Amino acid sequence: MAGDFLYGRDAELQRLDTLVRGVRDRGGALVVRGEPGIGKSRLLAEARRIAAAEGMLVLVTIGVEAESRVPFAGLHKLLQPVLTRAQALPGPQRDAMLGAFGMASAATPDLFLIALAVLNLVADAATEPAALLVVEDAHWLDPASAEVLGFVARRLEADPVVLLAAVRDGFPTSFGADLPELRLARLDEGAAAALLDARATGLAAGARRQLLQDAAGNPLALVELSGMADRAGRAGPEPGRPLTDRLEEAFAARVSRLPAATRTLLLVAATNDGDALSETLAAATAVAGGAVTTDDLSPAIAASLLDVDGPRLVFRHPLMRSAILQRAGLAQRHAAHAALAELLADQPDRGIWHRAAASHGPDEAVAAGLEAVATVARSRGATMLALSALERAAQLTGDPARRAARLLRAAEAAVELGRHDVVQRLVHDARELELSSRQRAQLLWIEASFGGGLRDEHRRPGAIADIAGQVAGEGHVDVALRLLNGAALRSFWTEADPPARDRIVSVAEGLPIAADDPDLLAILAFAAPIERGAAVIDSLQRSAAGAGGDAEALRLVGSAAVLVGAFDLAEACCAASLPDLRAQGRLGLLARALGAQAWSAGHLADLNVGIPAAEECTRLARETSQPLFVGIGQATTAVLAALRGDEDAARSHAAAAEQIAMSGMVRPVLATAQLARGLAALGAGRYADAYEHLRRMHDPADPSFHPALRCFALSELADAAIHSGQHAAVAGIVAQMEVFARQTPSPALHGGLRHARAVLAADDEAEALFQAALRVGVGRWPFTRARAQFAYGQWLRRQRRIADSRVQLRTARDTFDTLGTVPWSDLARQELRAAGETSRRQSVEARDRLTAQELQIAQMAAEGMTNREIGERLYLSHRTVSSHLHRIFPKLEITSRSQLGGLVRSRTGHGVEAR
């Protein structure tokens, strides 16, 4: 029968053949999509045949609807043949993966750490020979397996591994959404006719025409409906109904003609979440009230409904299972579930689901069992299973208080998964119940976790702060901190009104926690970066020192430092948080830390740090469903491109960031995009354009206005203003910044003000102000100092003090060259030429020859990391790292790792993160 589904598939077969046979040169993934019966499984079977002929390792798993609640079930099946290799994995990865499979005790593993373990396990197993991973019915994979395999599939390019997955149309699955796909269309008229003629000879012409019309090019329909025509002497079920319904009817018709014991056996097999023949026979015997044996399988096998594969029962097609279940009565299904629950009493993680399915109403014992399943699932990193268990537990809970608690726990799990639709449904149900004050606060935090409630009064920052104050007064400080953190973040992203920000600050400062608590500093910095800037800055160093090795605390301190303009400290704290966030697999928080590091590096013109951090932030934010940080990553990439002089890249990344941010009016992203445009125009000498872009950051009526971030772009605005005749127009903005500077010692704000005072001053005051700007120690702020030197040199040349101007311009040029800020290097050279001095041509920096990820890998290799260590940091296989290095060496015209050190290390001496 295998050939039946390959009629008319020459192009598809060629694509699979090329992919599988070419695996040793390039790995990858392909999702085969199509309607039921279109031939997905047959194509994958042909790929398996090709791989076996090539001597490849072939690993297979099949998504089963009944197993979709069992965490990592599909992944475990796939990897079983190679699990003995797990002992060679690094300890944390090995423990995370085996813990997920229930084969070892481990702390709650992060899904991405498990994914990294799987990636390395598969890559090592595929070294000799290459490997083919086949995922049948991927739409029915348990969510944990689907997410891990999606992660792996995106990282196979450099490994001799191909992953093929079949996904049925019409199923709500995210698996493969961002992977290459092969969509199977229905067979054309010639191929359909050839298949029908091969399967059903001797059909009357009218019946043949009707079958071709009814099947509409679907191979399974041609086979099944032609079989019915053979038996019934007509062209199958009546036309005009959905094809899937007619196929299920064809399968159901086969079942209806079978003996009663066989029908019972098929119903239990369709209900069972496992495929063990022994289980199905035992449960079927209980349902039938008499012995059901293997002899009763024979009619089902003869009817081509299922096969026996050793100790396993396998349906010939998934539609057969659904046809059996849909046509069984409720009482019959309940009986099958009850029998399975009784049989699986010693396997509570499976049996409890059958008990729940057999329940007619509230049942606290079953609800408590499901809650226990949820707790275990969370400990194994299976958040989707925990959500399902808690939601079903709530449905079976009679007590309103317990029901509310379970609904809210389920909603929190849905928040983690980014499932806004599920959150809304659960919150709606919870609101129908009488909630305690703590539960009301918990519900508010859940609602505030999604952007959809930005305009709802009860979810606004001020209202959230009020609730936080109430629960703090009742002793629930942890809940209050969560609420205040959410309110502060919301006020940062969307600009809350001053009374709301004041309320957040008031409640936060009234909590019984230390003044240098990282959570408190983050709340104050996000809610009131100017008004509480002095308090935050005063505590930052102590908080960073007290964080020790706490990656989350360091990330919070780094984020707070960004908002108050302490970019050197922010960059250092974020860098220090990265190794542990990577090792723990906390990629969501890692994306946020990288975003803050990149943003700070952009303001410091630290391109070697900023470029790879921004790229990785964007990539990981996409993988972890954090669109706001995708926007920040894109906008920061635009800033870094502008600093390098790549105007086209700056424009495209700024536009991409704005597209993400405009619908929700996400002001930090919009402000950063305008900064990028302003910098690009400044570097190109288009000062009027630069002024217009940068002015928008200071206009409260403009979506790009942000009360804090505008304070950190004052130097750029002043430079644009003096070269475009806007000296008077910018004076009011500078005066406002002077007022802010009396409230906060922000290094970025004060550095910008010193620059602005000097460039905007009258000639008789300017020199003293330039010298004052240059006297201040700038430490890790060389770009700020170099721009002041450049502006001073320009002023000196206009005063005809040529020799003095050359000293400042030459020093500025050398700093710009070192930093790689090409437009400013070019401007300094132009000024030096005008002052009568020529400059050597600027050399091309290593970072300008490499992609962002190549730069990051080169930096880590320069620090002495092995390929495996780099792979662990970046969640890549070691073979992918090796492939990158093989591309890097020719680009940099070097032949060994030892030559990387002088080319790609950042000026901080620690690459992209602290070790």
N, C-alpha and C positions, 0 to 999 in steps of 0.2 A: 504493500500500500504506500510505501515511502515515495515512490515516483509519482503518485497521483497528484501530489501538491506541488510538483516542480514543473508542470506544464506552464509555458509562458513566463518562466522566471530566469531566463538566461542572463539578463543584465544584473539581477539581484545576486544570482549565484556567482557571477564574475566578481562583483564587489566583495562578497564574503571570501572568495578564493584568494583574491589579492591581499586582503587584510590578514587572513590567517597565514598564508605562505610567506608574507613579508614581515612577520612578527619579529624576526631576528634583527631586522634593520630598524623597525619602528613599531612600538606597541601602540595601544589605543583601545577605544571602546566604541561600541555601536549599539544603538537601541533599535530593535526591529519592532515597528508599530503597525497595528492594523486591527480590523474587526475580528470577532470570533470566527474561526474556521478559514481564515484567509491564507494560512500556510506558514505562520511564524515558526511553529515547532518543527515543521519539516525542513525549513531552511536551516534552523539551528542544528538539527540532526545531521544535515549534510556538512555543516561546518565541523561538527565533531568527527565525522568520518575523515575529512581532509586532515584535521589535526592529528588523528590517530595514525594516518598514513605517513605523516611527516615525523612521527616519533615524539610528538609533543605530550606533555602532561595535560590531561583534561580533567577539570574539576567541574562538577555539576551540582546545582541545587534547583529545586522547584518550589515556587511560592504556592502555598496551599491555604485556601481561605480559612479553613478551620484552625490553622496554626498561626494566623496573623496576629494573635494576641500573645504568642509565646516569644519572649524577647530573645533575639539573636538565633532563633531556630533555623532560619534559612542560611545564615552565615555559618553556623556550626556544621550543618550538612555539607556545605561547600568545602569547608576546610578539613573535615575529618581525615581525609587521606594524608594530609601533610602536617597534622597537629604534633607529630613527634618532633618536628623541627622547632617547636615553640621554645624549647629550652635554650636555643641559641640566641633568642631575642634579648635585648637589654631588660634588666629586671623589672622596671616599672611597666614597660610595654607588655612583657610576658604575663605579669600578675594581672594587669588590667584585662587582657583578652581572656585568659583562663578564668578569671573571676566572672566575667560576663557570661561565660559558658557554664558557670557553676562547677568548674573543675578545680577551683582554688578559692580560698577565702581572701578577700581583698577589700580595702576601703572602697567607697563609692567611686567607681571608675568614670572618668570623663569619656564621652563617646569618641572624641577625636583622638584620645590616646589609644583607645581600642583600634580605631581606624589606622593609626600609624603602625601599630603592631601587625595588623592584617596586611598592610602595604608591604612591610619589610618581610613578613613571612612568605607572601606570594612571590615577591621579587627574588628572594633567596631560593625558593623552590624551583623557580623558572630558569635559574642560571644555566643548567643543562638538564633536560632540554628546555625549550621554550614552553609556555603554558597557555592554554585556552580556558577561560572561566565562562561557564554557560549558566545563565539565570533564566529559567523558564517561568512564565507567569509572574514576572517581577511585580506586577500590580498587586499581588497578594502576599508579597514579602511582609514580614513583620517590620514595623517602622524602623526599629533599631538596625536591623540588617540592611534595609534599603538605604539608610543614611550612610552607614559605613561603606557599603559597596559603591554608592555614588561618589563619596570622597575618594576612594581608591581609583575609580574609573577616570577621574579627572587628572590623575597623576601617573599614568602608565606610559606616556609617550617615549620615555627613554628606556623602559624595561621590555624584555622579550615576552610580554604578556598582552593578550587580547581578551577583553571582556565583551561578551555578547549577551544581550538581555532581550527578552520578548515581553512587550507590554500591550495589553488589550486596550483598544479605544474605549472611551466612555467611563474609565475608572479614575476616581480622584486620587491620583498618586503623583508625588513630586519626583519619583525616581526617574532619572534620565532627562529631566527637563532642560538641562543645559549641556547635554551630550549630543554628539552627532547621531543622526537617526536615518533609518531606512524605512520609509513608509511603503507598505505593501498595498497596491491598488488591486481592485478586482481584475480577474483575467479578462483579456479582450475576447471578442467573439470567437476567433479561431481557436485559441487555447482552450476556452471553455467547451467548445464543441468536441475538440480532440479528447479532452478528459472524459466527457460524458460518453462518447462512443467507446472509449476503452473500458468504462465501468459498466455500461448498460447496453449490451448489444440487443438488437431485435426490437427496440422500442418503436411503436407506431410513430409516424411523422408528426402527428398532432401532439402526442404526448411528449415527444422530444422537444418540439418548439416550446411547449408550455413549461417544461422543466428548465430549459435554458433561460426563459424569461423570468421564471420564479427565482432561480438561483442567482441570477444577475452577476455571474462571474465569480461567485464565492465557491472555492473548491470543496469545502466540507458540505455545503448545501448540495452541490452537484452529486456528491457521493451518497449522502444520506437520503435526499429526496428521490434519487433514482432507485435506491434500494426499496423505498416505500412504494414507488411506482411498480417495481417488479412484483412486490408482494400483493399490492392492492389492485393492480391493473389500472391505475390512474396516475396522474402526475403529482402525487403527494398532497399535503395539506392545502386548503384553499388559498389562492393567491391574495395579495393585498395587505396581509398582516406583516409586522416586522419580521425580518429574516431570522433573528435570534429566537423569537417566539416560535416560529415554525420548526426550527431545528430542535428546540427543547421539546416541542410536541412530538417530533419524530422519535426522540430518545424515550420520552414518556410512553409512547405507544409500544415500544419494545418491552418496557418494564411491565406494562399492564398485562402482557401475555405470559408472564413468568409465573411459576408456582409461588404460593403465599410465603413459604419459608425463604425463598430467594429474594422476594420483594422486601421482606423484613431485614434480611441481611444487607441488601443494598441501602435501605434507609439508615441503618446503623452505621454503615461504612461512610455514607454521605454526611452523617452527623458527627462522626468521630473526628477529633482534632489530631489524631495520630493515624498511621497507616498500618499498624501491626495487625496481621491476620488473626492472631490469637485473641486480641482484644475484641475485634469485631464479632468473631464467632461466639465468644462468651456473653457479650452484651445482647447479641441477637437471640441467643438461647433464652436469656432472661425475659426479653420482650415477648417472644413467641410462646413462652410457657412450656416449651419442649425443646429437645435437642436440635440445634442447627449445626450442620457439619460441613466439611469441605465439599461433600457431594452436592450440597445445595448451591455451590458456586458455579457448577458446570453450566447450568442454563444461562447465567449472566455472561460467562466467558463466551459461550456459543453465540450469544446475541451481540458480541463485540462491545459490551458496556464496560468491562474491566478486565484486568490481567492480574495474575499472581506472579510476583517477582520475588521468589524465595519466601521470606517471612512477611512480605509486604503485599497489600492490596493497592492497585493503582487504577484509577478511572482512565479510560481511554481518551476522554476529553473533559475539560472542566465543566462544560455545559451539561454533561451528563449528571454530575453531582447536583448542580443547581436545579435541573429539571426534576430530579427525584425529591429534593427538599421542597420545592414550590408546590408540588402536587400532593404532598403528604398532608394529612389533617393535623390540626394543632395538637389534638390528643395523642396522635401517633408520634409527633416530634417530641412532645413532653415525655412520653414513655421511653423513647430512645435516649434522651438526655438523662433521664433518671437512672436508667440501667447503666449508662457509662459512668455517671457520678458514683454509683455504688461500686462499680468495678475499680474505679480509680481512687478509692478512699485513701490508699497509701501514697497517692501523688496529689496532694492538696492543691498545688499550683495549677493542675489541669482539672481535677475533679470539681473544684469550686465553680468553674465556669459552667459546667454541665448542671450543677445544682442550681445555679442562678437561672439558667435557661429553662429549667423544669419548674421554677417557682411561679406561683399564680398571683402572689401579692407580697406585702412586706414580710421580710424574714430577717430578723436581726442576726441570727447565727450565720446566714449566708453573707449578709452585708459585712459583718466583722471579718469573715474569711476573705472576702474581696479586699477589704482594707489592709489585711495582712499581706496579701499578694502585692498590693500597691507599694507597701513599705519595702518588701524584698526587691521589687522591680526598680525602685529608686536607688537601692543600694547597688544594683547591677547596671545603672546608667540607662535603664529602659523607661524613659519618662512617658512615652506614648502609652505603654502598657499600664503604667501607674494611673494615667489619666482615665483610660478606659475602665479600669477596675474601680476607681473612686466614683466615677459617674454612675456605673451600674450599682455600686453599693448604695449611693444616695437614693437611687430609684427604689431600692428594696428596704429603705429605712423608714420606719414608722414615726420614730421620735423626732419632732421638728428641730430640736437643738443639734442632735447628731446629724440629721440630714443636712442642715446648714453647714456644719463643720466639714462634712465630706464634699459638699458642692464647692466650697471655697478652696479646699485642698486641690480638688480637681481643676479648678479655675487657675490656681497658681501653676500647676503643671502645664496647663494650656498656654499660659503666659510664657513660660520657658521655651515652649515649642513654637511660639510665634503664631498660634492659631487663634486669630482674632474672632473668627466666626464661632468657635467653640466657647471662647471666653464670654461672648455676648449671651449665648444660650444659657450657660451656667449661672452667670450673674443675674440674668432675668429670673431664673428659678429661685436663686437665693433671696432676691428682693421680695419674693412672695412670702417669705418666712419672717418670723420675729427674730432679729439678730441682737446679740449683745453688743456693747460699745466696741469691744475689741474686734468682733466680727465685722461691724460696720466700717471700722478703720481698715481692716484687711480687705474688704470689698472695694473700698475707695482706692487703696493702693493698686489693686488688680486693675480697676478701670483706668487708673492714671498711667498704667504701664503701656497703653496704646495711644497713638496719636488721634484716634477717631473721636476722643472726647475733649479735644482742645477747647471747643466752644461751649461745652456743657457747664453750667454754673457750678454744679456740685463737684466738678472735677478741676476747677480752676485752682491755681496755686494758693491763693488766699484761703479758699474753702478747705483745701487739703491741710494747710497749716493749722486752721482752727480745729479740725478733727485730731491732728497730731497733738495739739495742746491738751485736748480732752483725754486722750488715751495715755499721754505722759503723766497727767495728774492721777490716773488710776494705777500708775506703776509700770505701765508697759512701754518702757523706754525704747526697747528694740523696735517695736512697731512704730513708735513715733519717729525714730531715726529713718526708717524705711520710707515713711510718708514724706518727711521733710526732704529727704534726698530726692524723691520723685518730684516734689513741688519745686525745689531749687533747680533741678535739671530742666523742668518745664519752663520756668521763668527765664532760664538762659537761652533755650532754643527758640522761644516764641515771644520774649519780651513782656513779662508781666508788668502790671502797673505798679508804681512805687508803694502804695499801701500794702499790696500783696507781698512784695519783697520785704518790706519792713516787718510784716507779720511773720514771715518765715524766719527771719533773723531773730526776732524777739523770742519765738518759741524755741529755736535751736539754742540760743544762748542761755535759756532758762533750764535746759536739761542738766541733770546731775552727772556730767561727764567732764573730763579734763579739757582744758583750753587748747591743748595740742592734739586732741583726738582727731585722727585722719578723717573720719566721717564728718565731724563738725567743721573742720577746715574746708572740706569740699562743699558742704552746704553753704557756708558763708561766702566762699569764693564764687560759686555759681549764682547765688542770689544777690549778693551785694559786693562785687569785686572792687568797686571804688570806695564805697562807704565803710567796708570792713577790711579794706586792703591792708591797712597798717597792722591790724590784729592778726590777719592771716600771715602776712610776711614775717611778723615777729615770731610766729610759732612754727613756721615751715621747717627751719633747720632742726629744731628740737624734735619735731614730729618725724622727720626723715631719719634722724639718728635713732629715735626710739622704735622705729618700725622693724629694725633688725632685718631678718630675712623674710618678713611678711610681704609677699608680692602684692597682695591686694591693697595693703596699707601704703606701700610705696607708690602704687598706681594712683591711689586717691590723692596723695601728697603731690605727685607730679601733675595731676589734673588741676588741683588747686593752684599750683604755681603758675601754670599756663594762664589762668584767668586773671591773676594779679600781675602778670607781666614779668615774672621772674623766670625767663626762658632758659637760662643756663641751669638753674636748679631743676626746672621741669624736665629738661632733656636728660639730666643725670638720673633723676628718680625714676623716670619711665624706663630708661635703659637698665637700671638695676632691677626693675620688676620683671623684665622680659624672660630671663632664663627660667625662673620658676613657673611663670605662666605657661611657657612652652612645655616644660617637663610635666606639668600637671594636666596638659591637654585642654586648658581653659581658653579656647580660641576666641570666644566672644569677648572676654576681658582683654585678651591679647590684642585684638583689633582696636579696642579703645585705647590701650596704652600706646600702641604704635601710632594711632591718630594724634594723640597729644605730643608724642615725641617728634613726629614729622612736622606738626604745626610749629612747635618751638624751633626746630631746626631750620624751618623756612625763615623765621624771623631772625635767626642767627646767621643765615646764609651758610649753614653747615650742610652742604649738598651731599657729601658722602654718607651722612647719617639720614638726611631727610628723604632723598630719592628712594632708597630701598624701603624705608619705613612707610612712606606714603603708598607705594605700590602694594606692599604686603597688607597694610591696613585696608585698602580698597578690596583686595582679593578675599581676605578673611571675613570682612564685613558682609560681602555678598554671600559667602558660604554659611555664615551664621545669621543671616536674615536681619541685618541691622542697616536699613537704608540711610539713616542719618549719618552713619559713619562711612558708608560708601560715598555720600556727598562730601563729607569732610576730607576723605582721602583724595577724591577727584579734585576738589578745590585746592588742596595743598599741593597736589601734583602740578596744578596750573601755576601756583606761585613759584615753585621750584623751577619749572620750565621757563618762566619769565626771567628768573635770576640767571639762568644759563643762556638766555638769549634766543630760546626757541619759541618765537611768537606764535607759530601755527599750533604747536602743542599746547601752549598756554590758552589760546582761544578755544580749542576743542575741549580741553578738560574743564575749563570754566563753564562752557555751555552745557556739558554733561552734568556738572554739579548743579547748575541752576535748574535743569530739567527735573532733577530729583527734588530740589528744595522748594520750587515755586508753589506747588499745590498745597503744601502745609505751611508756607511762609516761614521756612526754617532760616532765621536771620543769620546765624553764624556762618552757614554755608554760603549764603548770598553775599555776605560781607567779604568773606575770603575770596570769592570769585571776583568781586570788584577790585580787591587788592591786587589780585593776579593781573587783571587787565591794566590797572594803573601802573604796576611795575613794568609790564611789557611795553607800554607806551613810553614810560620814562626812559627805559633802556634804549628805545629806538629814537629818542629825541623828539617825540611828539608830545610836547608838554601840555598843550591845550587839551588833547584827548586824555592825558593822564589826570589832569586836574578834574575833568568832568567825571571820570570813573571814581576817583578817590573822594570827591565832594559828596557823592551819593551816600557814602558810609556815615556822613555827618548830618544827613537830612532826615529828621524824624518821620517825614511823610513817605520816605522811600523804603521799599522792602529790604534794602541792603543795610539799613541803619541798625547798628547794634551799640548800645550804650557803653559797653566795655571794650569790644574789639576795635572800635574806631580810635581808641586812645593809643593803640599800638601801631598806627600808620601815620603818625604826625610828621615824621621826617620826609616821607614820600610826598605828602600833601604840600608841605612847605616848599620843597624843591620844585614841584610842578607849578605852584603858584607864582614863584618869583620869575620863572622862565616863560610864563604865559600872561603876564600882566594882571594877575589876580591878587596882588599884594594886599590891597584893601579888603577884598572879599574874604580872605582867609583870616584876617585879624580877629574877627569875632570868635571863630572856632578856637584859635590859640588862646584867647582870653578865657574861654570856657575850660580849656584844658588846664590853665593855670589854677583855676578854682579847684579842679579835681586833684591837682598835684599837692594841694595843701591838705588833702584828706588821706592820701596814700603815698608811701615811698616807692611805688612801683618803678623798678629799674627801667622798664621799657618806656613808660610814660615820661619819666624825667629825662631819659636819654633823648627822646623825641623832642621834648621841649627845649633842651639845650641847643639842639640842632636848629629848631625853628626860630628861636630867639636870634641866633647868630645870622642865619641867612636872610631873615626879614628885617634886620636892624639897619638903621642909617649908618653911613660910612664911618661917622665919628664914634659909633658905639660898637661896630661889628667886631673889630679885632679883639677887644677884651672878651667879648662873648665867645668868639671862636677859641681863644686860648683857654677860657673857662671850660668849654666843652671837651677840649683835648687834655686838660689836666686831670679830669676825673678818671680813675682807674676803670677800665672797661673789661678787664679779665677775659671772659669768654665771649666778648662782644666785638670782635675785630671788624665786622662789616659796619657797625655803627660808627666806630672810630675812623675807618677808612673813608666813609662818606663825609664825615666832618672835615677830614684832611683835604678831600677833593674839593669840597665847597670852599674851604679856606684858601686853597691854592687858586681856585677860580677868582675869588675876591682879590687876592694879592696881585694876580696878573692884571685885573682891571685897574688896580691902583698903580700899575706900571712898576711893581716891585718884582721884576722877572726872576732874579736869582732866588729870592725867598719863595716865590711860587713854585719853582721847580722842585724844591726840597719836599714840600707838601704833596705835590702831584706825583712825584716819583714814589714816595712812600705809599701813597694811596694805590697807585698802579700795581705795585708789587703785592700789596695785600689782596687786591681784586684778582690778580693772577693766581695767587695761592688758593683763594676761595673758589675760583672757577666762575665768578660772576662776569661773564664775557662782555656784556654791554657796558658795564662800568669800567672794565679794563680798556675797552675801545674809547670811551669818552675821556678817560685819563690820558690816553695816548694822543688824542686829538688836542687836548689842552696843552700837553707837553710840546707837541709840534708847534702850536701857536706861540709857545714860550721859547722856541728855538732849540728844542732838544728832541732828538729822534730816539725811538725805543726799539729794542729787539722785538722780533715777531713772537707773539704768544704761542707756546706749544700746546698741542692738543692733549688734554688731560685723559687719564685712563678711564675715568667715569663717563667721558663723552663717547667712548668707543663701545661701552657695554650697556646692556639693558639693565633695568633696575634690579632684577633678580640676579643677574650675572654679577653685578657690583656687590650685592650682598654676599653671595657665595665667595667671591674673590676676597672680600674683607675677612670672612671667617677663616678661609684657608690661610690667609696671611697671618692670622693669629695663631696658627698651628693646629687648628682643628682637623680631624680626619674627615673623610667623606661621610662616614656613618654618623659622626657627631654633628656635622652640618645638617645631614638629613633629619636627624632627631630634632634639631632646632627649628627647621623650616617645614617639617612635615612633608618631606620628600623621601623617596627611596635613595639609597646611597648610589645606585646606578644613575639616577637622574642627576645627582650632584656631579658625578664623574663626567657625564655627558656635557654638562654646562662647562666644567673646567676644560674639557677638550676644545670647546668653542672659544673660551676665554683666552687661552694661551696664544693662539695665532693673532687674535685681535690686539693683544698687548705686545706682540712680537717677543714673547719669552718662551722658555722651554721647561721651566720647573717652578714648583710652588715657592721655593726660596726667593725667587725674584719678585714675588707679589708684594712683599712688605713695603718697599719704597714707593709703590705705585698707587695703592688703593686704601691704605689706612687713613682713617679720618684724623683730623688734626687733634682730636681729643685723645688719641692713642688707644681707644678701646673699641674701635670699629662701631658697629651699630648697637651694641649693648654691653653692659657690664658683665663680667664673668664671675 
